[in-house]
Amino acid sequence: MPAYYISRAKIHDMTRYQEYLKLVPPILESYGGKIIARGGKYKIIEGPETFDRFIIIEFSTLEQGVACFTSPEYQHAASFRRSGAGTIESAIVEGV
């Protein structure tokens, strides 16, 4: 069953965030991740307008998505974002 990584992000330092963005695509690819949406135009339908970037990535299974985001490679890439470049909320959910 496919699973979807869904994330909302607020960028604080685009220069540092770009370092994160440079590293992530090959990591996602190595775990079979397919970017469905990343950035781009959006409209908040309901709730606070806290975030300014939305990301959806499809994986073949929930386990594959969890493996990707807990991998040492991703944790290294995320250290750039976590060092003050942005605030993020994320989840991985199974599809139907």
C-alpha positions as CSV (number, residue, x, y, z in Angstrom):
1,M,0.0,0.0,0.0
2,P,1.5,3.4,-0.9
3,A,2.3,5.9,1.8
4,Y,2.7,9.7,1.7
5,Y,5.1,11.9,3.5
6,I,3.2,15.2,4.1
7,S,5.0,18.2,5.4
8,R,4.4,21.8,6.2
9,A,7.5,24.1,6.4
10,K,8.3,27.7,7.3
11,I,11.7,28.8,5.9
12,H,13.7,31.1,8.1
13,D,17.1,31.1,6.3
14,M,16.9,30.2,2.6
15,T,20.6,29.9,2.2
16,R,20.9,27.2,4.8
17,Y,17.7,25.6,3.6
18,Q,19.1,25.3,0.0
19,E,22.0,23.1,1.4
20,Y,19.3,20.8,2.7
21,L,17.4,20.8,-0.6
22,K,20.6,20.0,-2.6
23,L,21.1,16.8,-0.6
24,V,17.5,15.4,-0.3
25,P,16.5,14.4,-3.9
26,P,19.0,11.6,-4.3
27,I,18.2,10.3,-0.9
28,L,14.5,10.1,-1.7
29,E,15.3,8.4,-5.0
30,S,17.4,5.7,-3.3
31,Y,14.4,4.8,-1.1
32,G,11.9,4.9,-4.0
33,G,10.4,8.3,-3.0
34,K,8.5,10.3,-5.7
35,I,8.0,14.0,-5.1
36,I,4.3,14.8,-5.7
37,A,4.4,18.5,-4.5
38,R,7.2,20.6,-3.2
39,G,6.7,24.4,-2.8
40,G,4.6,25.9,-5.5
41,K,1.4,27.8,-5.3
42,Y,-1.1,27.0,-2.6
43,K,-4.2,28.3,-0.8
44,I,-4.9,27.7,2.9
45,I,-8.5,26.4,3.1
46,E,-8.8,26.2,6.9
47,G,-6.5,26.7,9.8
48,P,-3.6,29.1,10.7
49,E,-1.3,30.4,8.0
50,T,1.8,29.4,9.9
51,F,3.6,27.6,7.1
52,D,4.7,28.8,3.6
53,R,5.9,25.6,1.9
54,F,4.1,22.3,1.5
55,I,5.6,18.9,0.5
56,I,4.1,15.6,-0.5
57,I,6.3,12.6,-1.3
58,E,5.0,9.1,-2.3
59,F,6.7,5.9,-1.2
60,S,5.7,2.3,-2.0
61,T,5.1,1.5,1.6
62,L,4.9,3.2,5.0
63,E,8.0,1.3,6.1
64,Q,10.0,2.5,3.1
65,G,9.1,6.1,3.9
66,V,10.1,5.7,7.5
67,A,13.4,4.1,6.5
68,C,14.2,7.0,4.3
69,F,13.6,9.7,6.9
70,T,15.3,7.8,9.7
71,S,18.4,6.9,7.5
72,P,21.8,8.4,8.4
73,E,21.9,10.1,4.9
74,Y,18.6,11.9,5.5
75,Q,19.5,12.8,9.1
76,H,22.7,14.4,7.8
77,A,20.8,16.4,5.2
78,A,18.1,17.4,7.8
79,S,20.9,18.8,10.1
80,F,21.1,21.8,7.7
81,R,17.4,22.5,8.1
82,R,17.4,21.8,11.8
83,S,20.2,24.3,12.4
84,G,17.7,27.2,12.2
85,A,16.9,27.2,8.4
86,G,13.3,26.3,8.9
87,T,10.5,24.9,11.0
88,I,8.7,21.8,9.9
89,E,5.8,19.5,10.7
90,S,5.8,16.1,9.0
91,A,3.9,12.8,9.0
92,I,3.8,9.7,6.9
93,V,0.4,8.2,6.2
94,E,-0.8,5.1,4.3
95,G,-2.9,5.7,1.2
96,V,-6.0,3.9,0.3
